Amino acid sequence: MPPRVDFTEERLSTLLDGLLALQDTPPYVSPALNLILYGVAVPLDPPEDDPEAEPEFRQLVMANQKRGSLYDKVGAFSSSDDGKIWACIASEDVHWIIVNHEKKAQLGAGRPFVSPDGSGVAYTQTVREEGSAYPKIRVVLGDQPGPAFQNVDPAGWSARGVFAYAAYDADQYGVIVGGEPLGPYGDVAELRWSPDGGRLAYVVGDAGRIERSVVVDTKRGPAWLDVRDLIWSPDSARLAYVASEKEGERFVADGKPGRLFTRCLKAAWSGDSRTLVGRVGVDGKWAVAANDQQGALYDEVGPPVLSHDARTIAYAARRGEKGYAVINAAESEPCDFVYRIAVGQHAGVAYALLQGKTATLVHNGRELYRGGPRPNLLSISPDGASLAYSESQDGKVRIVVDGRPGESFTSVDQLQFAPDGRTAVYSAHLGEDQYLVVGTTRHGPFLPLSAPVFSDDGTKLAIVVQIGREYWRKVFPLR
């Protein structure tokens, strides 16, 4: 579940007088938009014998209004979803892990991990064993150090608060899940937690053998010449991957091998977890396949874009010198290049075709313009009824929503529709100033530090911004 966001305005922090915000260390905002972590520099007094010397600086962490201790350098911020537990790295002569302003342990060359549910903090730590010329790495869960290995590759915390990682030592690999070892294996790759955090999958091989297989929920599947591109379905119930054999490649979904193709590229699940869609090669040609049902063959096909239930699958394709937007099995008119494609979550599709330097824009089968500007940004509402796109004129750019042009700006970015399906939301620059535009209302100027989060009732959005020396959670109405 996404973290709960409080849709009330709040000043989270103020940059104290005499402190300088670090320009090369971006601020961090918790997913709940209730915590901001940022590094600041403190100028030290010059030495008494050289009052004109260039000032030296030390750094500290600000966690909302609370100020941390001085270090040479701070960074690598992370936190739980609710912002109550956070961690970072602070450096003096050595690197330290800092948790909620408390110095915990030396990291060496390690890094911290905070569980999304706030149940724990883990970190990798380099250690030197007696008699060894090379450091080893171990994972520390809370205050409990694990065994040292030549190398570790963390999968990180699951959404349910379990930490997993792959470990290599003495020519063997293992996987450690919540402190419990699995293996040994000849190699391990692609550790993947399911979205709900309840399942773990990874690719393994055996020493001296080239075949590889997939382990799901500790159960090892059949061996293939090679395995790659693991992907969980959104509901965490299904897993798919690409399996290679001498004659070609195939998608394996739920442990069941699909059709054999010359080549398979990484697939994607539909939002309802029912359809697996991917690009496949067939004897030098390419197609898009949905649940192994191959579409028309082309010289090239682009990544497919699909609706939530995959009833609409759209992609760019090329046959010879001409490009086409393919919507399910229907081709658009030929063009020089398919520039943009957008598919609504529940219905609708839009695409832009380039002919020379101009574009033709089509929405739900209706031509909106021909010979017009290229829409660098294109977004369609979830129900497909509304369309927003960018339009450049005289060195400026504006967003057009359902044929109604908005204000002109120096640049625009991050165009999307709010959940109501009618309100376009985007960031915009006007000269040096940056704004958030909600519908036709410009908010700012300020520096956005997070993506907008929409309320469940669809009436407002929240975003964390910097205004001068202050950091705010701002809330704006959608209508």
Secondary structure, 3 states (H helix, E strand, C coil): CCCCCCCCCEEEEECCCCCEECCCCCCEECCCCCCEEEEEEEECCCCCCCCCCCCCEEEEEEECCEECCCECEEEEEEECCCCCCEEEEEECCCEEEEECCEEEEECCCCCEEECCCCCCEEEEEEECCCCCCCCEEEEEECCEECCCECEEEEEEECCCCCEEEEEEECCEEEEEECCEEEEEECEEEEEEECCCCCCEEEEEECCCCCCEEEEECCEECCCECEEEEEEECCCCCCEEEEEEECCEEEEEECCEECCCECEECCCEECCCCCCEEEEEEECCEEEEEECCEECCCECEECCCEECCCCCCEEEEEEECCEEEEEECCEECCCECEEEEEEECCCCCEEEEEEECCEEEEEECCEEEEEEECCCCCEEECCCCCCEEEEEEECCEEEEEECCEEEEEECEEEEEEECCCCCCEEEEEEECCEEEEEECCEEECCCEECCCCEECCCCCEEEEEEEECCEEEEEEEECC
